Amino acid sequence: LEKPDILLLDEPTNYLDEEHIAWLKRYLQEYENAFILISHDIPFLNEVINIIYHMENQELNRYVGDYDHFQEVYAVKKAQLEAERAEAEKALQEELSSLRREKTLSEYAKSCMSMGYDAALATECAEAMADGRFSDVFAIQQRFLEAKIREAEATALNRQPSLSAGMPPVAAAEKAEENQYRSYFGLKPI
């Protein structure tokens, strides 16, 4: 063989017998210039190479050592990259979750305010809704309705008889309570 500046070898051991593989190993070990070797023959690779260039994801990385050493270093590097990706993904998911929760809280709070809740009660209800604590949401709604009923009863009892269209105060309070429930559920008052 001549001594070219670079050799390109693609699966050079595929059709060689043991004697010729041994000759090629010696030749490449003594070769002074560069050679590019593509092979699936791991024992052959380990005996003739000392630098590996590995192409992955459009990135070329250089590894010093034989193929077994490359596999060890590459496995560690890959595990580190996977851990970094997983950590970045987790941080991103947490940030997205936080942003979604804030948006949800804002939407729930607006909804509660539109139903007549004061700001503190609307915030409490929105947080319970966002966290999925629906029994708390129901309790908050119940407290709100009870307060509105008491308010309506107090207003009805303080009214002049002429305003309640001749109804006794108890009947006026019952009508006010019924209208409060109807209003809350979007029904027409009676």
Accessible surface in RSA format (square Angstrom, percent):
REM  Atomic radii and reference values for relative SASA: ProtOr
REM  Chains: A
REM  Algorithm: Lee & Richards
REM  Probe-radius: 1.40
REM  Slices: 20
REM RES _ NUM      All-atoms   Total-Side   Main-Chain    Non-polar    All polar
REM                ABS   REL    ABS   REL    ABS   REL    ABS   REL    ABS   REL
RES LEU A   1   158.70  88.4  80.70  57.7  78.00 196.1  91.33  64.1  67.37 181.3
RES GLU A   2   148.46  85.2 135.01 102.1  13.45  32.0  58.85 113.8  89.61  73.2
RES LYS A   3   130.35  63.6 104.46  64.1  25.89  61.6  81.21  73.1  49.14  52.3
RES PRO A   4    51.19  37.3  39.52  36.0  11.67  42.4  51.19  42.3   0.00   0.0
RES ASP A   5   121.99  85.4 110.29 109.8  11.70  27.7  32.91  77.5  89.08  88.8
RES ILE A   6    85.22  48.5  74.80  55.7  10.42  25.1  74.80  53.9  10.42  28.3
RES LEU A   7    27.36  15.2  26.63  19.1   0.72   1.8  27.36  19.2   0.00   0.0
RES LEU A   8   133.25  74.2 104.82  75.0  28.43  71.5 105.32  74.0  27.93  75.2
RES LEU A   9    33.66  18.7  29.11  20.8   4.54  11.4  31.42  22.1   2.24   6.0
RES ASP A  10   105.56  73.9  81.77  81.4  23.79  56.3  29.22  68.8  76.34  76.1
RES GLU A  11    37.90  21.8  31.44  23.8   6.46  15.4  24.44  47.3  13.45  11.0
RES PRO A  12    25.01  18.2   7.10   6.5  17.91  65.1  17.15  14.2   7.86  48.8
RES THR A  13    12.19   8.7   5.05   5.1   7.15  17.0   0.82   1.1  11.37  17.2
RES ASN A  14    88.69  61.2  56.91  55.0  31.78  76.5  12.49  30.1  76.20  73.7
RES TYR A  15   208.43  97.3 173.93  99.0  34.49  89.8 135.82 102.1  72.61  89.5
RES LEU A  16    66.20  36.9  49.66  35.5  16.54  41.6  51.91  36.5  14.29  38.5
RES ASP A  17    82.15  57.5  68.36  68.0  13.78  32.6  46.21 108.8  35.94  35.8
RES GLU A  18   145.67  83.6 140.11 106.0   5.57  13.3  65.86 127.4  79.82  65.2
RES GLU A  19   134.15  77.0 122.90  93.0  11.26  26.8  49.49  95.7  84.67  69.1
RES HIS A  20    92.66  50.6  92.45  64.3   0.21   0.5  59.08  60.9  33.58  39.1
RES ILE A  21    26.47  15.1  26.47  19.7   0.00   0.0  26.47  19.1   0.00   0.0
RES ALA A  22    40.53  37.3  38.25  59.0   2.29   5.2  39.80  56.0   0.74   1.9
RES TRP A  23   112.62  45.2 112.39  54.4   0.24   0.6  82.66  44.1  29.96  48.6
RES LEU A  24    13.26   7.4  13.26   9.5   0.00   0.0  13.26   9.3   0.00   0.0
RES LYS A  25    44.10  21.5  44.10  27.1   0.00   0.0  11.01   9.9  33.08  35.2
RES ARG A  26   125.46  52.7 124.94  63.7   0.53   1.3  57.28  78.3  68.18  41.3
RES TYR A  27    33.49  15.6  27.63  15.7   5.86  15.2  32.08  24.1   1.42   1.7
RES LEU A  28     3.82   2.1   0.00   0.0   3.82   9.6   0.00   0.0   3.82  10.3
RES GLN A  29    99.62  55.7  64.86  47.4  34.76  82.8  29.69  63.2  69.93  53.0
RES GLU A  30   126.74  72.8 109.49  82.8  17.25  41.1  47.52  91.9  79.22  64.7
RES TYR A  31    17.82   8.3   0.18   0.1  17.64  45.9   0.92   0.7  16.89  20.8
RES GLU A  32   157.12  90.2 119.44  90.4  37.67  89.7  41.39  80.1 115.73  94.5
RES ASN A  33    61.97  42.7  46.72  45.1  15.25  36.7   8.86  21.3  53.11  51.3
RES ALA A  34    60.71  55.8  47.55  73.4  13.16  29.9  56.69  79.8   4.02  10.7
RES PHE A  35    44.27  22.2  22.02  13.6  22.25  57.9  22.02  13.4  22.25  63.7
RES ILE A  36    88.10  50.1  85.04  63.4   3.06   7.4  87.98  63.4   0.12   0.3
RES LEU A  37    27.95  15.6   2.38   1.7  25.58  64.3   2.38   1.7  25.58  68.8
RES ILE A  38    99.37  56.5  96.24  71.7   3.13   7.5  99.37  71.6   0.00   0.0
RES SER A  39    16.45  13.9   0.00   0.0  16.45  37.9   0.06   0.1  16.39  23.0
RES HIS A  40   153.71  84.0 135.15  93.9  18.56  47.5  99.44 102.5  54.27  63.2
RES ASP A  41    43.63  30.6  34.81  34.6   8.82  20.8  18.77  44.2  24.86  24.8
RES ILE A  42    57.13  32.5  56.36  42.0   0.77   1.9  56.36  40.6   0.77   2.1
RES PRO A  43    89.27  65.1  83.23  75.9   6.03  21.9  88.83  73.3   0.43   2.7
RES PHE A  44     1.59   0.8   0.95   0.6   0.64   1.7   1.04   0.6   0.56   1.6
RES LEU A  45    11.82   6.6  11.82   8.5   0.00   0.0  11.82   8.3   0.00   0.0
RES ASN A  46    35.69  24.6  20.87  20.2  14.82  35.7  12.86  31.0  22.83  22.1
RES GLU A  47    88.74  50.9  70.39  53.3  18.35  43.7  31.03  60.0  57.71  47.1
RES VAL A  48    13.89   9.1   0.00   0.0  13.89  33.5   2.54   2.2  11.35  30.8
RES ILE A  49    27.16  15.5  14.33  10.7  12.83  30.9  17.40  12.5   9.76  26.5
RES ASN A  50   105.45  72.7 103.66 100.2   1.79   4.3  29.64  71.3  75.81  73.3
RES ILE A  51    67.99  38.7  50.39  37.5  17.60  42.4  50.39  36.3  17.60  47.8
RES ILE A  52    22.05  12.5  18.75  14.0   3.30   7.9  22.05  15.9   0.00   0.0
RES TYR A  53   129.82  60.6 102.78  58.5  27.04  70.4  74.86  56.3  54.96  67.7
RES HIS A  54    42.38  23.2  40.58  28.2   1.80   4.6  20.25  20.9  22.14  25.8
RES MET A  55   127.32  65.9 103.85  68.7  23.46  55.9 102.51  87.2  24.81  32.9
RES GLU A  56    69.21  39.7  61.26  46.3   7.95  18.9  23.51  45.5  45.69  37.3
RES ASN A  57   125.15  86.3  90.44  87.4  34.71  83.6  35.58  85.6  89.57  86.6
RES GLN A  58   183.54 102.6 144.71 105.8  38.83  92.5  52.79 112.4 130.74  99.2
RES GLU A  59    94.57  54.3  90.65  68.6   3.92   9.3  32.42  62.7  62.15  50.7
RES LEU A  60   103.31  57.5  75.31  53.9  27.99  70.4  75.31  52.9  27.99  75.3
RES ASN A  61    33.00  22.8  29.67  28.7   3.33   8.0   6.96  16.8  26.04  25.2
RES ARG A  62   133.48  56.0 103.47  52.7  30.01  71.4  38.90  53.2  94.58  57.3
RES TYR A  63    18.00   8.4  14.90   8.5   3.10   8.1  17.24  13.0   0.76   0.9
RES VAL A  64    94.68  62.3  82.60  74.8  12.08  29.1  82.88  72.0  11.80  32.0
RES GLY A  65    20.90  25.8   0.00   N/A  20.90  25.8  20.19  55.4   0.71   1.6
RES ASP A  66    49.17  34.4  44.30  44.1   4.86  11.5   8.57  20.2  40.60  40.5
RES TYR A  67    49.45  23.1  49.45  28.1   0.00   0.0  17.02  12.8  32.43  40.0
RES ASP A  68    66.45  46.5  64.73  64.4   1.73   4.1  22.99  54.1  43.47  43.4
RES HIS A  69    82.01  44.8  79.93  55.6   2.08   5.3  50.51  52.1  31.50  36.6
RES PHE A  70    11.26   5.6  10.94   6.8   0.32   0.8  11.18   6.8   0.08   0.2
RES GLN A  71    86.43  48.3  81.65  59.7   4.78  11.4  23.47  50.0  62.96  47.8
RES GLU A  72   112.96  64.8 105.72  80.0   7.23  17.2  47.48  91.8  65.48  53.5
RES VAL A  73    57.31  37.7  53.24  48.2   4.07   9.8  56.82  49.4   0.49   1.3
RES TYR A  74    41.10  19.2  41.10  23.4   0.00   0.0  37.68  28.3   3.42   4.2
RES ALA A  75    58.58  53.9  48.84  75.4   9.74  22.2  53.88  75.9   4.70  12.5
RES VAL A  76    90.08  59.3  86.74  78.5   3.34   8.1  89.77  78.0   0.31   0.9
RES LYS A  77    63.61  31.0  62.86  38.6   0.75   1.8  50.61  45.6  13.00  13.8
RES LYS A  78   100.15  48.9  99.01  60.8   1.14   2.7  53.51  48.2  46.65  49.7
RES ALA A  79    62.25  57.2  50.18  77.4  12.06  27.4  57.23  80.6   5.02  13.3
RES GLN A  80   105.18  58.8 100.46  73.4   4.72  11.2  32.53  69.2  72.66  55.1
RES LEU A  81    71.41  39.8  71.23  51.0   0.18   0.5  71.23  50.0   0.18   0.5
RES GLU A  82    84.63  48.6  82.00  62.0   2.63   6.3  36.83  71.2  47.80  39.0
RES ALA A  83    61.92  56.9  50.05  77.2  11.87  27.0  58.38  82.2   3.54   9.4
RES GLU A  84   107.76  61.9 100.82  76.3   6.94  16.5  45.43  87.9  62.33  50.9
RES ARG A  85   130.11  54.6 123.27  62.8   6.84  16.3  64.28  87.9  65.83  39.9
RES ALA A  86    63.25  58.2  51.16  79.0  12.08  27.5  58.81  82.8   4.43  11.7
RES GLU A  87   128.26  73.6 122.05  92.3   6.21  14.8  40.91  79.1  87.35  71.3
RES ALA A  88    63.14  58.1  50.76  78.3  12.38  28.2  58.79  82.8   4.35  11.5
RES GLU A  89    89.16  51.2  86.28  65.3   2.89   6.9  42.20  81.6  46.96  38.3
RES LYS A  90   132.56  64.7 127.02  77.9   5.55  13.2  75.26  67.7  57.30  61.0
RES ALA A  91    56.21  51.7  49.45  76.3   6.76  15.4  51.63  72.7   4.58  12.1
RES LEU A  92    94.83  52.8  90.03  64.4   4.81  12.1  94.24  66.2   0.59   1.6
RES GLN A  93    83.13  46.5  80.83  59.1   2.31   5.5  36.98  78.7  46.15  35.0
RES GLU A  94    99.89  57.3  92.08  69.7   7.81  18.6  46.00  89.0  53.89  44.0
RES GLU A  95    97.44  55.9  94.17  71.2   3.26   7.8  34.66  67.0  62.78  51.3
RES LEU A  96    59.66  33.2  59.66  42.7   0.00   0.0  59.66  41.9   0.00   0.0
RES SER A  97    62.91  53.2  59.33  79.2   3.58   8.2  23.94  51.0  38.97  54.6
RES SER A  98    57.20  48.3  49.47  66.0   7.73  17.8  26.76  57.0  30.44  42.6
RES LEU A  99   100.39  55.9  95.94  68.6   4.46  11.2  96.47  67.7   3.93  10.6
RES ARG A 100   142.61  59.9 139.93  71.3   2.68   6.4  64.74  88.5  77.87  47.2
RES ARG A 101    86.68  36.4  81.45  41.5   5.23  12.4  47.21  64.5  39.47  23.9
RES GLU A 102   102.39  58.8  98.20  74.3   4.20  10.0  37.58  72.7  64.81  52.9
RES LYS A 103   135.45  66.1 128.04  78.6   7.41  17.7  78.30  70.5  57.16  60.9
RES THR A 104    39.52  28.1  39.52  40.1   0.00   0.0  17.03  22.9  22.49  34.0
RES LEU A 105    26.16  14.6  25.63  18.3   0.53   1.3  25.86  18.2   0.30   0.8
RES SER A 106    50.84  43.0  41.53  55.4   9.31  21.4  31.45  67.0  19.39  27.2
RES GLU A 107    90.15  51.8  83.10  62.9   7.05  16.8  37.50  72.5  52.65  43.0
RES TYR A 108    68.08  31.8  68.08  38.7   0.00   0.0  28.66  21.5  39.43  48.6
RES ALA A 109    26.16  24.1  26.15  40.4   0.01   0.0  26.16  36.8   0.00   0.0
RES LYS A 110   144.00  70.2 136.89  84.0   7.11  16.9  88.10  79.3  55.90  59.5
RES SER A 111    49.71  42.0  42.54  56.8   7.18  16.5  24.86  52.9  24.85  34.8
RES CYS A 112     0.03   0.0   0.03   0.0   0.00   0.0   0.00   0.0   0.03   0.0
RES MET A 113    96.60  50.0  82.35  54.5  14.25  33.9  81.32  69.1  15.27  20.2
RES SER A 114    97.61  82.5  53.46  71.3  44.15 101.7  51.38 109.4  46.23  64.8
RES MET A 115    66.15  34.3  44.69  29.6  21.45  51.1  36.43  31.0  29.72  39.4
RES GLY A 116    41.83  51.6   0.00   N/A  41.83  51.6  28.50  78.2  13.33  29.9
RES TYR A 117     5.92   2.8   0.00   0.0   5.92  15.4   0.00   0.0   5.92   7.3
RES ASP A 118    92.42  64.7  79.78  79.4  12.64  29.9  45.50 107.1  46.92  46.8
RES ALA A 119    65.18  59.9  58.81  90.8   6.38  14.5  60.08  84.6   5.11  13.5
RES ALA A 120    79.17  72.8  62.77  96.9  16.41  37.3  71.91 101.3   7.26  19.2
RES LEU A 121    29.44  16.4  28.14  20.1   1.30   3.3  29.00  20.4   0.44   1.2
RES ALA A 122     1.11   1.0   1.11   1.7   0.00   0.0   1.11   1.6   0.00   0.0
RES THR A 123    68.59  48.8  68.32  69.3   0.27   0.7  45.51  61.1  23.08  34.9
RES GLU A 124    74.32  42.7  69.99  52.9   4.33  10.3  33.01  63.8  41.31  33.7
RES CYS A 125     0.16   0.1   0.16   0.2   0.00   0.0   0.00   0.0   0.16   0.2
RES ALA A 126     1.44   1.3   1.44   2.2   0.00   0.0   1.44   2.0   0.00   0.0
RES GLU A 127    71.45  41.0  71.45  54.1   0.00   0.0   6.84  13.2  64.61  52.8
RES ALA A 128     0.70   0.6   0.70   1.1   0.00   0.0   0.70   1.0   0.00   0.0
RES MET A 129    43.23  22.4  38.16  25.3   5.07  12.1  37.70  32.1   5.53   7.3
RES ALA A 130    30.42  28.0   0.65   1.0  29.77  67.7   2.10   3.0  28.32  75.0
RES ASP A 131    71.95  50.4  39.00  38.8  32.94  77.9  19.89  46.8  52.06  51.9
RES GLY A 132    37.30  46.0   0.00   N/A  37.30  46.0  17.01  46.7  20.30  45.5
RES ARG A 133   102.12  42.9  96.04  49.0   6.08  14.5  58.51  80.0  43.61  26.4
RES PHE A 134   135.06  67.6 127.93  79.2   7.13  18.6 128.29  77.8   6.78  19.4
RES SER A 135    89.58  75.7  72.68  97.0  16.90  38.9  54.86 116.8  34.72  48.6
RES ASP A 136    53.39  37.4  52.16  51.9   1.22   2.9  10.00  23.5  43.38  43.3
RES VAL A 137    11.81   7.8  11.81  10.7   0.00   0.0  11.81  10.3   0.00   0.0
RES PHE A 138   131.14  65.6 130.60  80.9   0.53   1.4 131.14  79.5   0.00   0.0
RES ALA A 139    44.18  40.6  42.26  65.2   1.91   4.3  43.56  61.3   0.61   1.6
RES ILE A 140     4.28   2.4   4.28   3.2   0.00   0.0   4.28   3.1   0.00   0.0
RES GLN A 141    45.18  25.3  45.18  33.0   0.00   0.0   3.99   8.5  41.19  31.2
RES GLN A 142    82.62  46.2  79.88  58.4   2.75   6.5  19.42  41.3  63.20  47.9
RES ARG A 143   114.86  48.2 110.42  56.3   4.45  10.6  64.41  88.0  50.46  30.6
RES PHE A 144    13.46   6.7  11.87   7.4   1.59   4.1  13.46   8.2   0.00   0.0
RES LEU A 145    21.99  12.2  21.99  15.7   0.00   0.0  21.99  15.4   0.00   0.0
RES GLU A 146    76.18  43.7  74.43  56.3   1.75   4.2  28.11  54.4  48.07  39.2
RES ALA A 147    44.80  41.2  40.15  62.0   4.65  10.6  41.09  57.9   3.72   9.8
RES LYS A 148    53.43  26.1  52.28  32.1   1.15   2.7  16.73  15.1  36.70  39.1
RES ILE A 149    20.81  11.8  20.81  15.5   0.00   0.0  20.81  15.0   0.00   0.0
RES ARG A 150   143.48  60.2 139.39  71.1   4.09   9.7  68.11  93.1  75.38  45.7
RES GLU A 151   104.20  59.8  95.83  72.5   8.38  19.9  40.32  78.0  63.88  52.2
RES ALA A 152    17.05  15.7   8.84  13.6   8.22  18.7  16.07  22.6   0.99   2.6
RES GLU A 153    61.01  35.0  61.01  46.2   0.00   0.0  11.13  21.5  49.88  40.7
RES ALA A 154    50.83  46.7  45.18  69.7   5.64  12.8  50.33  70.9   0.50   1.3
RES THR A 155    68.86  49.0  63.24  64.1   5.62  13.4  47.65  64.0  21.22  32.1
RES ALA A 156     4.44   4.1   0.21   0.3   4.23   9.6   0.21   0.3   4.23  11.2
RES LEU A 157   107.71  60.0  82.97  59.4  24.74  62.2  83.09  58.4  24.62  66.2
RES ASN A 158   124.31  85.7  95.41  92.2  28.90  69.6  30.48  73.4  93.83  90.7
RES ARG A 159   110.48  46.4  89.97  45.9  20.51  48.8  14.58  19.9  95.91  58.1
RES GLN A 160   115.85  64.8 114.95  84.0   0.90   2.1  34.85  74.2  81.00  61.4
RES PRO A 161    98.85  72.0  93.38  85.1   5.47  19.9  98.60  81.4   0.24   1.5
RES SER A 162    97.36  82.3  67.19  89.7  30.17  69.5  58.91 125.5  38.44  53.9
RES LEU A 163   122.39  68.2  96.54  69.1  25.85  65.0  98.96  69.5  23.43  63.1
RES SER A 164    14.02  11.8   6.63   8.8   7.39  17.0  11.12  23.7   2.90   4.1
RES ALA A 165    87.37  80.3  52.85  81.6  34.52  78.5  65.94  92.9  21.43  56.8
RES GLY A 166    68.80  84.8   0.00   N/A  68.80  84.8  36.61 100.5  32.19  72.1
RES MET A 167    60.79  31.5  51.89  34.3   8.90  21.2  48.66  41.4  12.13  16.1
RES PRO A 168    85.37  62.2  77.79  70.9   7.59  27.6  85.14  70.3   0.24   1.5
RES PRO A 169    82.51  60.1  78.74  71.8   3.77  13.7  82.51  68.1   0.00   0.0
RES VAL A 170   103.15  67.9 101.81  92.2   1.34   3.2 103.15  89.6   0.00   0.0
RES ALA A 171    33.70  31.0  29.18  45.0   4.53  10.3  30.27  42.6   3.43   9.1
RES ALA A 172     8.46   7.8   4.49   6.9   3.97   9.0   5.89   8.3   2.57   6.8
RES ALA A 173    14.23  13.1  13.78  21.3   0.45   1.0  14.07  19.8   0.16   0.4
RES GLU A 174   108.21  62.1 102.81  77.8   5.40  12.9  39.40  76.2  68.81  56.2
RES LYS A 175    78.91  38.5  73.95  45.4   4.96  11.8  35.70  32.1  43.21  46.0
RES ALA A 176    19.72  18.1  10.45  16.1   9.26  21.1  16.73  23.6   2.98   7.9
RES GLU A 177    53.88  30.9  53.75  40.7   0.13   0.3   6.15  11.9  47.73  39.0
RES GLU A 178    73.54  42.2  71.99  54.5   1.55   3.7  17.62  34.1  55.91  45.6
RES ASN A 179    31.70  21.9  30.41  29.4   1.30   3.1  14.84  35.7  16.86  16.3
RES GLN A 180    45.68  25.5  42.92  31.4   2.76   6.6   2.86   6.1  42.82  32.5
RES TYR A 181    80.97  37.8  80.88  46.0   0.09   0.2  50.91  38.3  30.07  37.1
RES ARG A 182    63.24  26.6  62.35  31.8   0.89   2.1   4.59   6.3  58.66  35.5
RES SER A 183    72.31  61.1  53.05  70.8  19.25  44.4  22.82  48.6  49.49  69.3
RES TYR A 184    48.20  22.5  20.46  11.6  27.75  72.2  23.03  17.3  25.17  31.0
RES PHE A 185   130.46  65.3 102.80  63.7  27.65  72.0 108.97  66.1  21.49  61.5
RES GLY A 186    69.24  85.4   0.00   N/A  69.24  85.4  36.21  99.4  33.03  74.0
RES LEU A 187   100.27  55.8  91.50  65.5   8.77  22.1  94.37  66.3   5.90  15.9
RES LYS A 188   173.51  84.6 159.60  97.9  13.91  33.1 108.20  97.4  65.31  69.6
RES PRO A 189    83.16  60.6  70.34  64.1  12.82  46.6  70.38  58.1  12.78  79.4
RES ILE A 190   112.00  63.7  75.60  56.3  36.40  87.7 102.53  73.8   9.47  25.7
END  Absolute sums over single chains surface
CHAIN  1 A    13773.9      11752.6       2021.2       8008.8       5765.1
END  Absolute sums over all chains
TOTAL         13773.9      11752.6       2021.2       8008.8       5765.1
